């Protein structure tokens, strides 16, 4: 019976999922309750306003929208 216990101990260790290395914020879910997204898919509202402003008025005139989009991304957990 000693061998059966040892066999179960070994099999329980190998049944664990592999440990992954720390990846980027988009790939690895953190301890946050929020679901993780790719940065390109996060904050679509502010992204649209930022992009439209830049196309129509140029980047220098749109600092308000650029910063609003950055703040939204930070709230989603991205480091920008």
PyMOL Python script that loads the backbone (N, CA, C, O; Angstrom):
from pymol import cmd

cmd.read_pdbstr("""\
ATOM      1  N   UNK A   1       0.811  -1.193   0.000  1.00  0.00           N
ATOM      2  CA  UNK A   1       0.000   0.000   0.000  1.00  0.00           C
ATOM      3  C   UNK A   1       0.859   1.264   0.000  1.00  0.00           C
ATOM      4  O   UNK A   1       0.389   2.308  -0.453  1.00  0.00           O
ATOM      5  N   UNK A   2       2.042   1.213   0.468  1.00  0.00           N
ATOM      6  CA  UNK A   2       2.932   2.362   0.465  1.00  0.00           C
ATOM      7  C   UNK A   2       3.204   2.850  -0.948  1.00  0.00           C
ATOM      8  O   UNK A   2       3.307   4.055  -1.180  1.00  0.00           O
ATOM      9  N   UNK A   3       3.321   1.915  -1.906  1.00  0.00           N
ATOM     10  CA  UNK A   3       3.580   2.301  -3.287  1.00  0.00           C
ATOM     11  C   UNK A   3       2.388   3.029  -3.898  1.00  0.00           C
ATOM     12  O   UNK A   3       2.571   3.948  -4.696  1.00  0.00           O
ATOM     13  N   UNK A   4       1.168   2.631  -3.534  1.00  0.00           N
ATOM     14  CA  UNK A   4      -0.025   3.292  -4.070  1.00  0.00           C
ATOM     15  C   UNK A   4      -0.085   4.741  -3.618  1.00  0.00           C
ATOM     16  O   UNK A   4      -0.448   5.618  -4.402  1.00  0.00           O
ATOM     17  N   UNK A   5       0.262   5.004  -2.375  1.00  0.00           N
ATOM     18  CA  UNK A   5       0.257   6.382  -1.870  1.00  0.00           C
ATOM     19  C   UNK A   5       1.304   7.217  -2.589  1.00  0.00           C
ATOM     20  O   UNK A   5       1.042   8.364  -2.952  1.00  0.00           O
ATOM     21  N   UNK A   6       2.481   6.655  -2.798  1.00  0.00           N
ATOM     22  CA  UNK A   6       3.542   7.373  -3.491  1.00  0.00           C
ATOM     23  C   UNK A   6       3.141   7.632  -4.934  1.00  0.00           C
ATOM     24  O   UNK A   6       3.426   8.702  -5.473  1.00  0.00           O
ATOM     25  N   UNK A   7       2.486   6.670  -5.565  1.00  0.00           N
ATOM     26  CA  UNK A   7       2.047   6.832  -6.943  1.00  0.00           C
ATOM     27  C   UNK A   7       1.016   7.943  -7.059  1.00  0.00           C
ATOM     28  O   UNK A   7       1.052   8.718  -8.014  1.00  0.00           O
ATOM     29  N   UNK A   8       0.099   8.033  -6.103  1.00  0.00           N
ATOM     30  CA  UNK A   8      -0.923   9.079  -6.128  1.00  0.00           C
ATOM     31  C   UNK A   8      -0.284  10.448  -5.913  1.00  0.00           C
ATOM     32  O   UNK A   8      -0.703  11.429  -6.527  1.00  0.00           O
ATOM     33  N   UNK A   9       0.719  10.523  -5.053  1.00  0.00           N
ATOM     34  CA  UNK A   9       1.378  11.797  -4.797  1.00  0.00           C
ATOM     35  C   UNK A   9       2.079  12.291  -6.054  1.00  0.00           C
ATOM     36  O   UNK A   9       2.050  13.485  -6.352  1.00  0.00           O
ATOM     37  N   UNK A  10       2.704  11.387  -6.787  1.00  0.00           N
ATOM     38  CA  UNK A  10       3.386  11.773  -8.011  1.00  0.00           C
ATOM     39  C   UNK A  10       2.384  12.181  -9.080  1.00  0.00           C
ATOM     40  O   UNK A  10       2.583  13.189  -9.758  1.00  0.00           O
ATOM     41  N   UNK A  11       1.314  11.417  -9.242  1.00  0.00           N
ATOM     42  CA  UNK A  11       0.340  11.736 -10.281  1.00  0.00           C
ATOM     43  C   UNK A  11      -0.384  13.036  -9.988  1.00  0.00           C
ATOM     44  O   UNK A  11      -0.752  13.749 -10.921  1.00  0.00           O
ATOM     45  N   UNK A  12      -0.601  13.368  -8.724  1.00  0.00           N
ATOM     46  CA  UNK A  12      -1.278  14.630  -8.418  1.00  0.00           C
ATOM     47  C   UNK A  12      -0.382  15.812  -8.740  1.00  0.00           C
ATOM     48  O   UNK A  12      -0.877  16.883  -9.089  1.00  0.00           O
ATOM     49  N   UNK A  13       0.934  15.635  -8.630  1.00  0.00           N
ATOM     50  CA  UNK A  13       1.840  16.728  -8.967  1.00  0.00           C
ATOM     51  C   UNK A  13       1.900  16.943 -10.468  1.00  0.00           C
ATOM     52  O   UNK A  13       2.023  18.083 -10.914  1.00  0.00           O
ATOM     53  N   UNK A  14       1.820  15.902 -11.246  1.00  0.00           N
ATOM     54  CA  UNK A  14       1.907  16.052 -12.693  1.00  0.00           C
ATOM     55  C   UNK A  14       0.590  16.504 -13.303  1.00  0.00           C
ATOM     56  O   UNK A  14       0.571  16.918 -14.462  1.00  0.00           O
ATOM     57  N   UNK A  15      -0.503  16.440 -12.570  1.00  0.00           N
ATOM     58  CA  UNK A  15      -1.801  16.843 -13.103  1.00  0.00           C
ATOM     59  C   UNK A  15      -1.998  18.357 -13.070  1.00  0.00           C
ATOM     60  O   UNK A  15      -2.930  18.863 -13.693  1.00  0.00           O
ATOM     61  N   UNK A  16      -1.142  19.091 -12.358  1.00  0.00           N
ATOM     62  CA  UNK A  16      -1.270  20.539 -12.295  1.00  0.00           C
ATOM     63  C   UNK A  16      -0.971  21.152 -13.655  1.00  0.00           C
ATOM     64  O   UNK A  16      -0.133  20.632 -14.391  1.00  0.00           O
ATOM     65  N   UNK A  17      -1.644  22.255 -14.005  1.00  0.00           N
ATOM     66  CA  UNK A  17      -1.350  22.916 -15.280  1.00  0.00           C
ATOM     67  C   UNK A  17       0.045  23.521 -15.238  1.00  0.00           C
ATOM     68  O   UNK A  17       0.538  23.850 -14.160  1.00  0.00           O
ATOM     69  N   UNK A  18       0.684  23.674 -16.380  1.00  0.00           N
ATOM     70  CA  UNK A  18       2.028  24.236 -16.404  1.00  0.00           C
ATOM     71  C   UNK A  18       2.006  25.689 -15.976  1.00  0.00           C
ATOM     72  O   UNK A  18       1.038  26.409 -16.219  1.00  0.00           O
ATOM     73  N   UNK A  19       3.074  26.105 -15.343  1.00  0.00           N
ATOM     74  CA  UNK A  19       3.202  27.482 -14.896  1.00  0.00           C
ATOM     75  C   UNK A  19       3.703  28.298 -16.069  1.00  0.00           C
ATOM     76  O   UNK A  19       4.688  27.937 -16.713  1.00  0.00           O
ATOM     77  N   UNK A  20       3.011  29.414 -16.347  1.00  0.00           N
ATOM     78  CA  UNK A  20       3.427  30.265 -17.456  1.00  0.00           C
ATOM     79  C   UNK A  20       4.260  31.407 -16.921  1.00  0.00           C
ATOM     80  O   UNK A  20       4.112  31.813 -15.769  1.00  0.00           O
ATOM     81  N   UNK A  21       5.131  31.919 -17.759  1.00  0.00           N
ATOM     82  CA  UNK A  21       5.936  33.061 -17.365  1.00  0.00           C
ATOM     83  C   UNK A  21       5.119  34.323 -17.532  1.00  0.00           C
ATOM     84  O   UNK A  21       4.117  34.345 -18.247  1.00  0.00           O
ATOM     85  N   UNK A  22       5.554  35.360 -16.871  1.00  0.00           N
ATOM     86  CA  UNK A  22       4.836  36.622 -16.920  1.00  0.00           C
ATOM     87  C   UNK A  22       4.932  37.212 -18.313  1.00  0.00           C
ATOM     88  O   UNK A  22       6.028  37.427 -18.832  1.00  0.00           O
ATOM     89  N   UNK A  23       3.776  37.474 -18.920  1.00  0.00           N
ATOM     90  CA  UNK A  23       3.731  38.037 -20.266  1.00  0.00           C
ATOM     91  C   UNK A  23       3.309  39.485 -20.216  1.00  0.00           C
ATOM     92  O   UNK A  23       3.400  40.132 -19.173  1.00  0.00           O
ATOM     93  N   UNK A  24       2.856  39.983 -21.318  1.00  0.00           N
ATOM     94  CA  UNK A  24       2.403  41.364 -21.376  1.00  0.00           C
ATOM     95  C   UNK A  24       1.039  41.503 -20.716  1.00  0.00           C
ATOM     96  O   UNK A  24       0.379  40.509 -20.413  1.00  0.00           O
ATOM     97  N   UNK A  25       0.625  42.743 -20.498  1.00  0.00           N
ATOM     98  CA  UNK A  25      -0.652  42.983 -19.829  1.00  0.00           C
ATOM     99  C   UNK A  25      -1.826  42.473 -20.638  1.00  0.00           C
ATOM    100  O   UNK A  25      -2.856  42.107 -20.072  1.00  0.00           O
ATOM    101  N   UNK A  26      -1.686  42.445 -21.961  1.00  0.00           N
ATOM    102  CA  UNK A  26      -2.778  41.993 -22.794  1.00  0.00           C
ATOM    103  C   UNK A  26      -2.957  40.482 -22.736  1.00  0.00           C
ATOM    104  O   UNK A  26      -4.073  39.994 -22.913  1.00  0.00           O
ATOM    105  N   UNK A  27      -1.900  39.738 -22.496  1.00  0.00           N
ATOM    106  CA  UNK A  27      -1.957  38.285 -22.566  1.00  0.00           C
ATOM    107  C   UNK A  27      -2.289  37.638 -21.233  1.00  0.00           C
ATOM    108  O   UNK A  27      -3.124  36.735 -21.179  1.00  0.00           O
ATOM    109  N   UNK A  28      -1.667  38.070 -20.183  1.00  0.00           N
ATOM    110  CA  UNK A  28      -1.795  37.388 -18.901  1.00  0.00           C
ATOM    111  C   UNK A  28      -2.854  38.066 -18.044  1.00  0.00           C
ATOM    112  O   UNK A  28      -2.761  39.265 -17.781  1.00  0.00           O
ATOM    113  N   UNK A  29      -3.856  37.318 -17.608  1.00  0.00           N
ATOM    114  CA  UNK A  29      -4.845  37.931 -16.726  1.00  0.00           C
ATOM    115  C   UNK A  29      -4.240  38.200 -15.367  1.00  0.00           C
ATOM    116  O   UNK A  29      -3.510  37.367 -14.830  1.00  0.00           O
ATOM    117  N   UNK A  30      -4.534  39.342 -14.817  1.00  0.00           N
ATOM    118  CA  UNK A  30      -4.012  39.704 -13.508  1.00  0.00           C
ATOM    119  C   UNK A  30      -4.991  39.333 -12.419  1.00  0.00           C
ATOM    120  O   UNK A  30      -5.923  38.559 -12.638  1.00  0.00           O
ATOM    121  N   UNK A  31      -4.777  39.884 -11.262  1.00  0.00           N
ATOM    122  CA  UNK A  31      -5.666  39.608 -10.151  1.00  0.00           C
ATOM    123  C   UNK A  31      -6.885  40.528 -10.172  1.00  0.00           C
ATOM    124  O   UNK A  31      -7.746  40.439  -9.296  1.00  0.00           O
ATOM    125  N   UNK A  32      -6.960  41.415 -11.175  1.00  0.00           N
ATOM    126  CA  UNK A  32      -8.096  42.324 -11.293  1.00  0.00           C
ATOM    127  C   UNK A  32      -9.365  41.546 -11.615  1.00  0.00           C
ATOM    128  O   UNK A  32      -9.311  40.476 -12.222  1.00  0.00           O
ATOM    129  N   UNK A  33     -10.500  42.087 -11.208  1.00  0.00           N
ATOM    130  CA  UNK A  33     -11.777  41.469 -11.514  1.00  0.00           C
ATOM    131  C   UNK A  33     -12.204  41.783 -12.949  1.00  0.00           C
ATOM    132  O   UNK A  33     -13.064  41.103 -13.509  1.00  0.00           O
ATOM    133  N   UNK A  34     -11.594  42.824 -13.544  1.00  0.00           N
ATOM    134  CA  UNK A  34     -11.947  43.209 -14.906  1.00  0.00           C
ATOM    135  C   UNK A  34     -11.397  42.194 -15.897  1.00  0.00           C
ATOM    136  O   UNK A  34     -10.302  41.669 -15.693  1.00  0.00           O
ATOM    137  N   UNK A  35     -12.130  41.908 -16.962  1.00  0.00           N
ATOM    138  CA  UNK A  35     -11.579  41.026 -17.997  1.00  0.00           C
ATOM    139  C   UNK A  35     -10.485  41.762 -18.761  1.00  0.00           C
ATOM    140  O   UNK A  35     -10.577  42.969 -18.985  1.00  0.00           O
ATOM    141  N   UNK A  36      -9.460  41.036 -19.153  1.00  0.00           N
ATOM    142  CA  UNK A  36      -8.352  41.641 -19.873  1.00  0.00           C
ATOM    143  C   UNK A  36      -8.666  41.685 -21.362  1.00  0.00           C
ATOM    144  O   UNK A  36      -9.262  40.759 -21.912  1.00  0.00           O
ATOM    145  N   UNK A  37      -8.260  42.760 -21.999  1.00  0.00           N
ATOM    146  CA  UNK A  37      -8.484  42.960 -23.417  1.00  0.00           C
ATOM    147  C   UNK A  37      -7.151  43.274 -24.078  1.00  0.00           C
ATOM    148  O   UNK A  37      -6.167  43.590 -23.409  1.00  0.00           O
ATOM    149  N   UNK A  38      -7.137  43.182 -25.389  1.00  0.00           N
ATOM    150  CA  UNK A  38      -5.990  43.680 -26.123  1.00  0.00           C
ATOM    151  C   UNK A  38      -6.080  45.195 -26.122  1.00  0.00           C
ATOM    152  O   UNK A  38      -7.173  45.761 -26.102  1.00  0.00           O
ATOM    153  N   UNK A  39      -4.939  45.844 -26.142  1.00  0.00           N
ATOM    154  CA  UNK A  39      -4.931  47.305 -26.059  1.00  0.00           C
ATOM    155  C   UNK A  39      -5.661  47.941 -27.240  1.00  0.00           C
ATOM    156  O   UNK A  39      -6.230  49.025 -27.107  1.00  0.00           O
ATOM    157  N   UNK A  40      -5.647  47.279 -28.380  1.00  0.00           N
ATOM    158  CA  UNK A  40      -6.331  47.839 -29.549  1.00  0.00           C
ATOM    159  C   UNK A  40      -7.850  47.807 -29.400  1.00  0.00           C
ATOM    160  O   UNK A  40      -8.554  48.558 -30.076  1.00  0.00           O
ATOM    161  N   UNK A  41      -8.356  46.949 -28.524  1.00  0.00           N
ATOM    162  CA  UNK A  41      -9.807  46.797 -28.357  1.00  0.00           C
ATOM    163  C   UNK A  41     -10.342  47.514 -27.125  1.00  0.00           C
ATOM    164  O   UNK A  41     -11.554  47.577 -26.920  1.00  0.00           O
ATOM    165  N   UNK A  42      -9.460  48.045 -26.318  1.00  0.00           N
ATOM    166  CA  UNK A  42      -9.878  48.732 -25.090  1.00  0.00           C
ATOM    167  C   UNK A  42     -10.260  50.176 -25.418  1.00  0.00           C
ATOM    168  O   UNK A  42      -9.666  50.791 -26.303  1.00  0.00           O
ATOM    169  N   UNK A  43     -11.214  50.694 -24.733  1.00  0.00           N
ATOM    170  CA  UNK A  43     -11.639  52.101 -24.820  1.00  0.00           C
ATOM    171  C   UNK A  43     -11.997  52.545 -26.239  1.00  0.00           C
ATOM    172  O   UNK A  43     -11.408  53.502 -26.742  1.00  0.00           O
ATOM    173  N   UNK A  44     -12.930  51.886 -26.886  1.00  0.00           N
ATOM    174  CA  UNK A  44     -13.248  52.256 -28.273  1.00  0.00           C
ATOM    175  C   UNK A  44     -13.831  53.659 -28.414  1.00  0.00           C
ATOM    176  O   UNK A  44     -13.634  54.302 -29.445  1.00  0.00           O
ATOM    177  N   UNK A  45     -14.543  54.142 -27.403  1.00  0.00           N
ATOM    178  CA  UNK A  45     -15.162  55.468 -27.508  1.00  0.00           C
ATOM    179  C   UNK A  45     -14.099  56.563 -27.553  1.00  0.00           C
ATOM    180  O   UNK A  45     -14.118  57.418 -28.439  1.00  0.00           O
ATOM    181  N   UNK A  46     -13.173  56.533 -26.594  1.00  0.00           N
ATOM    182  CA  UNK A  46     -12.142  57.572 -26.569  1.00  0.00           C
ATOM    183  C   UNK A  46     -11.173  57.418 -27.737  1.00  0.00           C
ATOM    184  O   UNK A  46     -10.627  58.405 -28.231  1.00  0.00           O
ATOM    185  N   UNK A  47     -10.965  56.194 -28.169  1.00  0.00           N
ATOM    186  CA  UNK A  47     -10.083  55.964 -29.318  1.00  0.00           C
ATOM    187  C   UNK A  47     -10.681  56.601 -30.575  1.00  0.00           C
ATOM    188  O   UNK A  47      -9.970  57.239 -31.351  1.00  0.00           O
ATOM    189  N   UNK A  48     -11.978  56.426 -30.769  1.00  0.00           N
ATOM    190  CA  UNK A  48     -12.644  56.989 -31.945  1.00  0.00           C
ATOM    191  C   UNK A  48     -12.570  58.514 -31.928  1.00  0.00           C
ATOM    192  O   UNK A  48     -12.244  59.132 -32.942  1.00  0.00           O
ATOM    193  N   UNK A  49     -12.870  59.119 -30.782  1.00  0.00           N
ATOM    194  CA  UNK A  49     -12.814  60.575 -30.678  1.00  0.00           C
ATOM    195  C   UNK A  49     -11.399  61.095 -30.902  1.00  0.00           C
ATOM    196  O   UNK A  49     -11.201  62.097 -31.588  1.00  0.00           O
ATOM    197  N   UNK A  50     -10.415  60.407 -30.319  1.00  0.00           N
ATOM    198  CA  UNK A  50      -9.015  60.794 -30.494  1.00  0.00           C
ATOM    199  C   UNK A  50      -8.619  60.723 -31.963  1.00  0.00           C
ATOM    200  O   UNK A  50      -8.033  61.667 -32.494  1.00  0.00           O
ATOM    201  N   UNK A  51      -8.933  59.616 -32.617  1.00  0.00           N
ATOM    202  CA  UNK A  51      -8.541  59.421 -34.013  1.00  0.00           C
ATOM    203  C   UNK A  51      -9.212  60.432 -34.949  1.00  0.00           C
ATOM    204  O   UNK A  51      -8.568  60.972 -35.847  1.00  0.00           O
ATOM    205  N   UNK A  52     -10.498  60.682 -34.738  1.00  0.00           N
ATOM    206  CA  UNK A  52     -11.207  61.657 -35.576  1.00  0.00           C
ATOM    207  C   UNK A  52     -10.624  63.052 -35.406  1.00  0.00           C
ATOM    208  O   UNK A  52     -10.466  63.786 -36.382  1.00  0.00           O
ATOM    209  N   UNK A  53     -10.311  63.414 -34.187  1.00  0.00           N
ATOM    210  CA  UNK A  53      -9.733  64.728 -33.923  1.00  0.00           C
ATOM    211  C   UNK A  53      -8.382  64.871 -34.603  1.00  0.00           C
ATOM    212  O   UNK A  53      -8.099  65.903 -35.212  1.00  0.00           O
ATOM    213  N   UNK A  54      -7.546  63.846 -34.505  1.00  0.00           N
ATOM    214  CA  UNK A  54      -6.212  63.909 -35.113  1.00  0.00           C
ATOM    215  C   UNK A  54      -6.311  64.031 -36.631  1.00  0.00           C
ATOM    216  O   UNK A  54      -5.544  64.777 -37.240  1.00  0.00           O
ATOM    217  N   UNK A  55      -7.240  63.312 -37.247  1.00  0.00           N
ATOM    218  CA  UNK A  55      -7.398  63.372 -38.706  1.00  0.00           C
ATOM    219  C   UNK A  55      -7.866  64.758 -39.136  1.00  0.00           C
ATOM    220  O   UNK A  55      -7.384  65.298 -40.132  1.00  0.00           O
ATOM    221  N   UNK A  56      -8.801  65.331 -38.390  1.00  0.00           N
ATOM    222  CA  UNK A  56      -9.384  66.611 -38.783  1.00  0.00           C
ATOM    223  C   UNK A  56      -8.526  67.819 -38.399  1.00  0.00           C
ATOM    224  O   UNK A  56      -8.462  68.790 -39.153  1.00  0.00           O
ATOM    225  N   UNK A  57      -7.863  67.771 -37.231  1.00  0.00           N
ATOM    226  CA  UNK A  57      -7.204  68.965 -36.699  1.00  0.00           C
ATOM    227  C   UNK A  57      -5.705  68.815 -36.445  1.00  0.00           C
ATOM    228  O   UNK A  57      -5.029  69.810 -36.180  1.00  0.00           O
ATOM    229  N   UNK A  58      -5.181  67.619 -36.518  1.00  0.00           N
ATOM    230  CA  UNK A  58      -3.757  67.407 -36.237  1.00  0.00           C
ATOM    231  C   UNK A  58      -3.532  67.043 -34.775  1.00  0.00           C
ATOM    232  O   UNK A  58      -4.343  67.357 -33.903  1.00  0.00           O
ATOM    233  N   UNK A  59      -2.425  66.381 -34.533  1.00  0.00           N
ATOM    234  CA  UNK A  59      -2.135  65.853 -33.196  1.00  0.00           C
ATOM    235  C   UNK A  59      -1.990  66.942 -32.135  1.00  0.00           C
ATOM    236  O   UNK A  59      -2.431  66.753 -31.001  1.00  0.00           O
ATOM    237  N   UNK A  60      -1.392  68.056 -32.473  1.00  0.00           N
ATOM    238  CA  UNK A  60      -1.151  69.101 -31.474  1.00  0.00           C
ATOM    239  C   UNK A  60      -2.447  69.716 -30.949  1.00  0.00           C
ATOM    240  O   UNK A  60      -2.487  70.184 -29.812  1.00  0.00           O
ATOM    241  N   UNK A  61      -3.502  69.722 -31.754  1.00  0.00           N
ATOM    242  CA  UNK A  61      -4.772  70.313 -31.342  1.00  0.00           C
ATOM    243  C   UNK A  61      -5.645  69.333 -30.551  1.00  0.00           C
ATOM    244  O   UNK A  61      -6.712  69.713 -30.068  1.00  0.00           O
ATOM    245  N   UNK A  62      -5.209  68.089 -30.414  1.00  0.00           N
ATOM    246  CA  UNK A  62      -6.067  67.063 -29.817  1.00  0.00           C
ATOM    247  C   UNK A  62      -5.523  66.492 -28.510  1.00  0.00           C
ATOM    248  O   UNK A  62      -5.843  65.361 -28.144  1.00  0.00           O
ATOM    249  N   UNK A  63      -4.721  67.254 -27.820  1.00  0.00           N
ATOM    250  CA  UNK A  63      -4.112  66.735 -26.588  1.00  0.00           C
ATOM    251  C   UNK A  63      -5.166  66.347 -25.553  1.00  0.00           C
ATOM    252  O   UNK A  63      -4.946  65.424 -24.769  1.00  0.00           O
ATOM    253  N   UNK A  64      -6.302  67.034 -25.539  1.00  0.00           N
ATOM    254  CA  UNK A  64      -7.385  66.705 -24.608  1.00  0.00           C
ATOM    255  C   UNK A  64      -7.899  65.284 -24.853  1.00  0.00           C
ATOM    256  O   UNK A  64      -8.094  64.524 -23.904  1.00  0.00           O
ATOM    257  N   UNK A  65      -8.118  64.923 -26.115  1.00  0.00           N
ATOM    258  CA  UNK A  65      -8.641  63.595 -26.441  1.00  0.00           C
ATOM    259  C   UNK A  65      -7.576  62.510 -26.294  1.00  0.00           C
ATOM    260  O   UNK A  65      -7.873  61.378 -25.913  1.00  0.00           O
ATOM    261  N   UNK A  66      -6.336  62.874 -26.603  1.00  0.00           N
ATOM    262  CA  UNK A  66      -5.237  61.915 -26.443  1.00  0.00           C
ATOM    263  C   UNK A  66      -5.081  61.546 -24.972  1.00  0.00           C
ATOM    264  O   UNK A  66      -4.937  60.372 -24.634  1.00  0.00           O
ATOM    265  N   UNK A  67      -5.109  62.537 -24.114  1.00  0.00           N
ATOM    266  CA  UNK A  67      -4.964  62.270 -22.678  1.00  0.00           C
ATOM    267  C   UNK A  67      -6.181  61.521 -22.124  1.00  0.00           C
ATOM    268  O   UNK A  67      -6.035  60.668 -21.248  1.00  0.00           O
ATOM    269  N   UNK A  68      -7.362  61.829 -22.620  1.00  0.00           N
ATOM    270  CA  UNK A  68      -8.563  61.100 -22.178  1.00  0.00           C
ATOM    271  C   UNK A  68      -8.458  59.619 -22.539  1.00  0.00           C
ATOM    272  O   UNK A  68      -8.858  58.758 -21.756  1.00  0.00           O
ATOM    273  N   UNK A  69      -7.920  59.324 -23.724  1.00  0.00           N
ATOM    274  CA  UNK A  69      -7.747  57.927 -24.134  1.00  0.00           C
ATOM    275  C   UNK A  69      -6.688  57.239 -23.279  1.00  0.00           C
ATOM    276  O   UNK A  69      -6.855  56.079 -22.901  1.00  0.00           O
ATOM    277  N   UNK A  70      -5.615  57.934 -22.975  1.00  0.00           N
ATOM    278  CA  UNK A  70      -4.573  57.358 -22.104  1.00  0.00           C
ATOM    279  C   UNK A  70      -5.129  57.040 -20.718  1.00  0.00           C
ATOM    280  O   UNK A  70      -4.826  55.987 -20.157  1.00  0.00           O
ATOM    281  N   UNK A  71      -5.928  57.928 -20.172  1.00  0.00           N
ATOM    282  CA  UNK A  71      -6.518  57.695 -18.858  1.00  0.00           C
ATOM    283  C   UNK A  71      -7.443  56.486 -18.880  1.00  0.00           C
ATOM    284  O   UNK A  71      -7.462  55.696 -17.937  1.00  0.00           O
ATOM    285  N   UNK A  72      -8.207  56.344 -19.954  1.00  0.00           N
ATOM    286  CA  UNK A  72      -9.093  55.193 -20.090  1.00  0.00           C
ATOM    287  C   UNK A  72      -8.273  53.898 -20.138  1.00  0.00           C
ATOM    288  O   UNK A  72      -8.627  52.916 -19.486  1.00  0.00           O
ATOM    289  N   UNK A  73      -7.187  53.894 -20.904  1.00  0.00           N
ATOM    290  CA  UNK A  73      -6.332  52.714 -20.999  1.00  0.00           C
ATOM    291  C   UNK A  73      -5.717  52.372 -19.650  1.00  0.00           C
ATOM    292  O   UNK A  73      -5.631  51.199 -19.288  1.00  0.00           O
ATOM    293  N   UNK A  74      -5.292  53.382 -18.905  1.00  0.00           N
ATOM    294  CA  UNK A  74      -4.740  53.139 -17.565  1.00  0.00           C
ATOM    295  C   UNK A  74      -5.793  52.529 -16.650  1.00  0.00           C
ATOM    296  O   UNK A  74      -5.485  51.654 -15.840  1.00  0.00           O
ATOM    297  N   UNK A  75      -7.027  52.985 -16.777  1.00  0.00           N
ATOM    298  CA  UNK A  75      -8.117  52.442 -15.955  1.00  0.00           C
ATOM    299  C   UNK A  75      -8.375  50.976 -16.298  1.00  0.00           C
ATOM    300  O   UNK A  75      -8.853  50.218 -15.453  1.00  0.00           O
ATOM    301  N   UNK A  76      -8.065  50.571 -17.527  1.00  0.00           N
ATOM    302  CA  UNK A  76      -8.226  49.186 -17.963  1.00  0.00           C
ATOM    303  C   UNK A  76      -7.030  48.333 -17.548  1.00  0.00           C
ATOM    304  O   UNK A  76      -7.044  47.117 -17.736  1.00  0.00           O
ATOM    305  N   UNK A  77      -6.001  48.955 -16.988  1.00  0.00           N
ATOM    306  CA  UNK A  77      -4.856  48.207 -16.504  1.00  0.00           C
ATOM    307  C   UNK A  77      -3.624  48.246 -17.390  1.00  0.00           C
ATOM    308  O   UNK A  77      -2.648  47.548 -17.117  1.00  0.00           O
ATOM    309  N   UNK A  78      -3.651  49.044 -18.442  1.00  0.00           N
ATOM    310  CA  UNK A  78      -2.503  49.148 -19.324  1.00  0.00           C
ATOM    311  C   UNK A  78      -1.555  50.212 -18.816  1.00  0.00           C
ATOM    312  O   UNK A  78      -1.982  51.201 -18.220  1.00  0.00           O
ATOM    313  N   UNK A  79      -0.275  50.014 -19.050  1.00  0.00           N
ATOM    314  CA  UNK A  79       0.742  50.996 -18.646  1.00  0.00           C
ATOM    315  C   UNK A  79       1.151  51.794 -19.867  1.00  0.00           C
ATOM    316  O   UNK A  79       1.972  51.353 -20.671  1.00  0.00           O
ATOM    317  N   UNK A  80       0.556  52.994 -19.996  1.00  0.00           N
ATOM    318  CA  UNK A  80       0.858  53.876 -21.130  1.00  0.00           C
ATOM    319  C   UNK A  80       1.309  55.214 -20.641  1.00  0.00           C
ATOM    320  O   UNK A  80       1.609  56.096 -21.445  1.00  0.00           O
TER     321      UNK A  80
END
""", "prot")
cmd.dss("prot")
cmd.show_as("cartoon", "prot")
cmd.util.cbc("prot")
cmd.orient("prot")
